[in-house]
Amino acid sequence: MSSAGPPEAAKAPLGGSEPRAAGSVGVIVCADDFAGDAVVSDGILRLARQGRISATSAMTLSPRWPQDAAPLRELRGRIDVGLHLDWTSEFARAAGHGLPLGAAMLRALLGGFEPQRAAGVIERQLDAFESGWQAPPDHVDGHQHVQQFAGIREALLRVLQRRYGGSPPYLRVSRPPPGRAALKERLIAALGADALEKIAESAGVARAGALLGIYDFQGDEAAYADRMAAWLGQLRAWPVAVLMCHPASGLAPGDAIAPARLREFQYLSGPLWPQALAACGVHLARGSALKPAG
């Protein structure tokens, strides 16, 4: 994010008072898809109470959002809570603006979304967020990275500036850190990471400029632990990064990545996750505390 350095509030440990090693690197660990399903919300709430994540992003088009927001409000001040802007889920399609991911990507590449209509969709999701959370979002990102699609990104910046003036939420830029990146990571970045970064910088909106946690949702818990170690090892190459995850405390029927969600929850709630953080010299950070002052 565009900041000279984190204020002291950003250095307070989450979920405990363990001493922090000198030179420790902060990372925003964000659990996506809150309210997407009962087991997703339950898993995220449990991890937040354990101090194992530092942010979550909510799907406010889900009919579960109003009820699931209530226990989430009990965690206010302990984690960042943001809007998971949605154009591609079953909830978005039910709302009338949604598209399958492939169709949304194609539209982004072939001229982009119509900005005025996109702005209306964004406004409605922010209204729903604020109704449930009873405060503005700490950040905005996107389900399947739609926040940086052409037409949506421009509308998003205009809406955030209009609604929040000089204190807008920080943004996630879905781009891997410098160095080697898999095809999926490169494709996600190519759909608008640089463009979102440029217009956010021009508007003075804070952003986390690198994203970790992108993978194919395959493998067992040991493979996920190996991926986590690799992601944590990349953090020193980027000043502020988001490490996204998609945990759930159980298997939701019809969820294509349900087994991966459960594996992620088991890893993040178990002893290996804090051990990996300590071994890599990494601590959890709240992105809202890293925003520039004023």
C-alpha positions as CSV (number, residue, x, y, z in Angstrom):
1,M,0.0,0.0,0.0
2,S,1.1,3.5,-0.6
3,S,2.4,4.3,2.9
4,A,5.7,5.4,4.3
5,G,5.4,2.7,7.0
6,P,2.9,1.0,9.3
7,P,1.7,3.0,12.4
8,E,2.2,1.4,15.8
9,A,-1.4,0.0,15.7
10,A,-0.3,-2.3,12.9
11,K,2.3,-3.9,15.1
12,A,-0.1,-5.2,17.7
13,P,-0.1,-9.0,17.6
14,L,-3.4,-10.8,16.7
15,G,-4.8,-13.6,18.7
16,G,-2.1,-13.5,21.4
17,S,0.7,-11.6,23.0
18,E,3.6,-13.7,21.9
19,P,6.8,-11.7,21.4
20,R,7.6,-10.8,17.8
21,A,11.1,-11.4,16.4
22,A,13.0,-8.4,15.1
23,G,12.6,-8.1,11.4
24,S,9.4,-10.0,11.2
25,V,7.4,-9.4,8.0
26,G,3.6,-8.7,8.1
27,V,1.1,-10.3,5.8
28,I,-2.7,-9.8,5.5
29,V,-4.1,-13.3,5.8
30,C,-7.6,-13.0,4.3
31,A,-10.3,-15.8,4.3
32,D,-12.5,-15.2,1.3
33,D,-16.2,-16.1,0.7
34,F,-17.7,-15.3,4.2
35,A,-21.4,-16.0,4.1
36,G,-21.1,-18.2,1.0
37,D,-22.2,-21.2,3.1
38,A,-22.8,-22.0,6.7
39,V,-19.6,-24.1,7.0
40,V,-17.6,-21.4,5.3
41,S,-18.8,-18.7,7.8
42,D,-18.3,-21.1,10.7
43,G,-14.8,-21.9,9.7
44,I,-13.8,-18.3,9.2
45,L,-15.3,-17.3,12.5
46,R,-13.5,-20.0,14.4
47,L,-10.1,-19.1,12.7
48,A,-10.7,-15.4,13.5
49,R,-11.3,-16.2,17.2
50,Q,-8.2,-18.3,17.3
51,G,-6.1,-15.4,15.8
52,R,-5.2,-17.5,12.8
53,I,-6.4,-15.0,10.1
54,S,-6.3,-11.2,10.0
55,A,-9.1,-10.4,7.5
56,T,-12.2,-11.8,5.8
57,S,-14.2,-10.8,2.7
58,A,-17.9,-11.1,2.7
59,M,-20.3,-12.2,-0.1
60,T,-23.1,-9.8,0.6
61,L,-25.4,-11.1,-2.1
62,S,-25.7,-14.4,-0.2
63,P,-29.0,-14.8,1.7
64,R,-26.9,-15.8,4.7
65,W,-25.1,-12.5,5.0
66,P,-27.5,-10.7,7.4
67,Q,-27.5,-13.6,9.9
68,D,-23.8,-14.4,9.5
69,A,-22.8,-10.8,9.9
70,A,-24.1,-10.8,13.5
71,P,-21.4,-13.0,15.0
72,L,-18.8,-11.4,12.8
73,R,-19.6,-8.0,14.4
74,E,-18.4,-9.5,17.7
75,L,-14.9,-9.5,16.1
76,R,-14.9,-5.9,15.2
77,G,-11.4,-4.4,15.8
78,R,-9.7,-7.8,15.7
79,I,-9.8,-8.5,12.0
80,D,-10.4,-6.5,8.8
81,V,-13.8,-7.2,7.2
82,G,-14.3,-6.2,3.6
83,L,-16.6,-6.7,0.6
84,H,-16.0,-9.6,-1.7
85,L,-17.3,-7.9,-4.9
86,D,-19.3,-10.5,-6.8
87,W,-20.2,-10.9,-10.5
88,T,-19.8,-14.6,-11.0
89,S,-21.4,-16.7,-8.2
90,E,-24.8,-18.2,-8.1
91,F,-25.8,-15.3,-5.9
92,A,-24.8,-12.8,-8.5
93,R,-26.7,-14.6,-11.2
94,A,-29.8,-14.7,-9.0
95,A,-29.4,-10.9,-8.5
96,G,-29.6,-10.5,-12.3
97,H,-26.1,-9.2,-13.1
98,G,-24.0,-12.4,-12.8
99,L,-22.2,-14.3,-15.5
100,P,-20.2,-17.5,-15.5
101,L,-16.5,-16.8,-15.0
102,G,-15.5,-17.5,-18.6
103,A,-18.1,-15.1,-19.9
104,A,-17.1,-12.4,-17.4
105,M,-13.5,-12.8,-18.5
106,L,-14.4,-12.6,-22.1
107,R,-16.4,-9.4,-21.5
108,A,-13.5,-7.8,-19.6
109,L,-11.2,-8.6,-22.5
110,L,-13.6,-7.4,-25.3
111,G,-14.3,-3.9,-24.2
112,G,-15.2,-4.3,-20.6
113,F,-18.3,-4.0,-18.5
114,E,-20.5,-0.9,-18.9
115,P,-19.3,1.4,-16.1
116,Q,-22.6,3.0,-15.2
117,R,-24.3,-0.3,-14.7
118,A,-21.3,-1.7,-12.9
119,A,-21.4,1.2,-10.5
120,G,-25.0,0.4,-9.6
121,V,-24.1,-3.2,-8.9
122,I,-21.2,-2.1,-6.7
123,E,-23.4,0.4,-4.8
124,R,-26.0,-2.3,-4.0
125,Q,-23.3,-4.7,-2.7
126,L,-21.8,-1.9,-0.5
127,D,-25.3,-1.0,0.8
128,A,-25.8,-4.6,1.8
129,F,-22.4,-4.8,3.3
130,E,-23.0,-1.7,5.5
131,S,-26.4,-2.9,6.5
132,G,-25.0,-6.1,7.9
133,W,-21.6,-4.9,9.2
134,Q,-23.0,-1.6,10.3
135,A,-19.9,0.2,9.2
136,P,-18.0,0.8,5.9
137,P,-15.7,-2.1,4.7
138,D,-12.1,-2.1,5.6
139,H,-11.2,-3.3,2.2
140,V,-12.7,-4.4,-1.2
141,D,-11.5,-7.3,-3.3
142,G,-13.4,-9.5,-5.7
143,H,-14.8,-13.0,-6.0
144,Q,-12.7,-14.6,-8.8
145,H,-10.8,-11.3,-8.9
146,V,-13.5,-9.3,-10.7
147,Q,-12.5,-6.1,-8.9
148,Q,-9.8,-5.6,-11.5
149,F,-11.9,-6.4,-14.6
150,A,-12.2,-3.6,-17.2
151,G,-15.3,-1.5,-16.6
152,I,-15.6,-2.8,-13.0
153,R,-12.3,-1.4,-11.8
154,E,-13.1,2.2,-13.0
155,A,-16.6,2.1,-11.6
156,L,-15.2,0.8,-8.3
157,L,-12.8,3.6,-7.8
158,R,-15.4,6.2,-8.6
159,V,-17.9,4.7,-6.2
160,L,-15.4,4.4,-3.4
161,Q,-14.3,8.0,-3.8
162,R,-17.9,9.2,-3.9
163,R,-19.0,7.2,-0.8
164,Y,-15.9,7.4,1.4
165,G,-14.1,10.6,0.3
166,G,-10.6,10.7,1.8
167,S,-10.9,7.5,3.8
168,P,-11.8,4.8,1.2
169,P,-11.3,1.1,1.9
170,Y,-8.0,-0.4,0.8
171,L,-8.0,-2.6,-2.3
172,R,-6.6,-6.0,-3.2
173,V,-4.5,-6.1,-6.4
174,S,-4.6,-9.7,-7.6
175,R,-1.0,-10.0,-8.8
176,P,1.7,-12.5,-7.8
177,P,4.9,-11.1,-6.3
178,P,7.9,-10.6,-8.5
179,G,9.5,-13.8,-9.8
180,R,8.2,-17.0,-11.1
181,A,4.4,-17.4,-11.4
182,A,2.2,-20.2,-12.6
183,L,-0.1,-19.8,-15.6
184,K,-3.2,-19.3,-13.4
185,E,-1.4,-16.5,-11.5
186,R,-0.3,-14.8,-14.7
187,L,-3.7,-15.0,-16.2
188,I,-5.4,-13.4,-13.2
189,A,-2.9,-10.6,-13.2
190,A,-3.3,-10.0,-16.9
191,L,-7.0,-9.3,-16.4
192,G,-6.3,-5.9,-14.9
193,A,-3.8,-5.9,-12.0
194,D,-1.6,-3.2,-13.5
195,A,-4.5,-1.1,-14.6
196,L,-6.2,-1.3,-11.1
197,E,-2.8,-0.4,-9.5
198,K,-2.4,2.6,-11.7
199,I,-5.9,4.1,-11.2
200,A,-5.8,3.4,-7.5
201,E,-2.5,5.1,-7.1
202,S,-3.8,8.1,-9.1
203,A,-6.8,8.3,-6.8
204,G,-4.7,8.0,-3.7
205,V,-6.4,4.7,-2.6
206,A,-4.3,2.4,-0.6
207,R,-3.8,-1.1,-1.9
208,A,-2.1,-4.4,-1.2
209,G,-0.1,-4.8,-4.4
210,A,0.7,-8.5,-4.3
211,L,-1.5,-11.6,-3.8
212,L,-0.4,-15.0,-2.6
213,G,-2.5,-18.1,-2.2
214,I,-3.5,-18.8,-5.8
215,Y,-3.4,-22.5,-6.6
216,D,-5.5,-25.3,-8.2
217,F,-7.2,-26.5,-5.0
218,Q,-5.6,-29.9,-5.5
219,G,-3.4,-32.0,-3.2
220,D,-3.6,-33.0,0.5
221,E,-2.9,-31.1,3.7
222,A,0.8,-31.7,3.4
223,A,0.9,-30.3,-0.1
224,Y,-1.0,-27.2,1.2
225,A,1.5,-26.8,4.0
226,D,4.3,-26.9,1.4
227,R,2.6,-24.2,-0.6
228,M,2.1,-22.1,2.5
229,A,5.8,-22.3,3.3
230,A,6.6,-21.3,-0.3
231,W,4.2,-18.3,-0.2
232,L,5.5,-17.1,3.1
233,G,9.0,-17.3,1.7
234,Q,8.1,-14.8,-1.0
235,L,6.9,-12.0,1.3
236,R,10.1,-10.1,1.6
237,A,10.0,-9.4,-2.1
238,W,6.9,-7.2,-1.7
239,P,6.1,-4.5,0.9
240,V,2.5,-5.4,1.6
241,A,0.8,-8.6,0.4
242,V,-2.4,-10.5,0.9
243,L,-2.3,-14.2,1.4
244,M,-5.8,-15.4,0.6
245,C,-7.4,-18.6,1.8
246,H,-10.8,-20.3,1.4
247,P,-11.4,-22.3,4.6
248,A,-14.5,-24.1,5.7
249,S,-15.2,-26.2,8.8
250,G,-17.1,-28.9,6.8
251,L,-18.1,-30.0,3.4
252,A,-20.8,-28.0,1.7
253,P,-22.9,-30.0,-0.9
254,G,-22.4,-28.7,-4.4
255,D,-19.2,-26.8,-3.6
256,A,-16.6,-27.8,-6.2
257,I,-13.7,-26.9,-3.9
258,A,-15.3,-28.2,-0.7
259,P,-12.5,-30.7,0.0
260,A,-9.8,-28.0,-0.4
261,R,-11.7,-25.7,1.9
262,L,-11.8,-28.3,4.7
263,R,-8.0,-29.1,4.2
264,E,-7.2,-25.4,4.5
265,F,-9.3,-25.1,7.7
266,Q,-7.6,-28.1,9.2
267,Y,-4.2,-26.7,8.4
268,L,-4.9,-23.1,9.6
269,S,-6.6,-24.2,12.8
270,G,-3.8,-26.7,13.7
271,P,-0.3,-26.4,15.1
272,L,1.6,-26.3,11.8
273,W,0.3,-22.8,10.8
274,P,1.8,-20.8,13.7
275,Q,4.9,-22.9,13.4
276,A,5.3,-22.0,9.8
277,L,4.8,-18.3,10.5
278,A,7.4,-18.3,13.2
279,A,9.9,-20.3,11.0
280,C,9.5,-17.8,8.2
281,G,9.7,-14.7,10.4
282,V,6.1,-13.7,9.4
283,H,3.3,-12.2,11.5
284,L,-0.3,-11.5,10.8
285,A,-1.1,-7.9,10.0
286,R,-4.3,-5.9,9.5
287,G,-4.3,-4.1,6.2
288,S,-6.6,-1.3,7.5
289,A,-3.9,-0.3,10.0
290,L,-1.4,0.0,7.2
291,K,-3.4,2.7,5.3
292,P,-1.8,6.1,5.0
293,A,-3.1,8.5,7.6
294,G,-5.2,11.5,6.5
